[in-house]
Every structure is written in C-alpha cells, then in structure tokens.
Amino acid sequence: MFDPTTIVWYAAICGALAALAPSLGTRNRRILVGAVVGIVAASLLPPVRAALGL
C-alpha cells in the first residue's frame, strides 16, 4: 500500500524544485541541487511525520 504522507511530501518538494529549476543554471548544477534537495527531504521526513503524529 502507498503511504500518502510520503507521496505528498515528495510531491511538494519536487514541485518546489521544478518551479526553481530553470533558474538554477546548467544541467549538472540542477542535478546536484536535486540530489541535495532529495537528501534533505529524506532526512526531514521522519521528524515531520513524528511532529504530525503520523
């Protein structure tokens, strides 16, 4: 079964990144920024879930 919290979390993060991506410069820089955002998002999800009681 899919976890709706995880889906909504990553949808929000990816949506924000996509909104900013054209202004981030070269493809390599966008890949790097995307990787960093993914690591930060994955690191923040457990405390966010705990704070929301999920």
Number of C-alpha atoms within 10 A of each C-alpha: 3 6 7 8 13 14 10 11 17 15 12 13 15 17 12 11 17 13 9 11 18 11 9 13 9 10 11 10 12 18 13 11 15 17 12 12 15 16 11 12 16 13 11 12 15 13 11 13 13 9 9 8 7 9
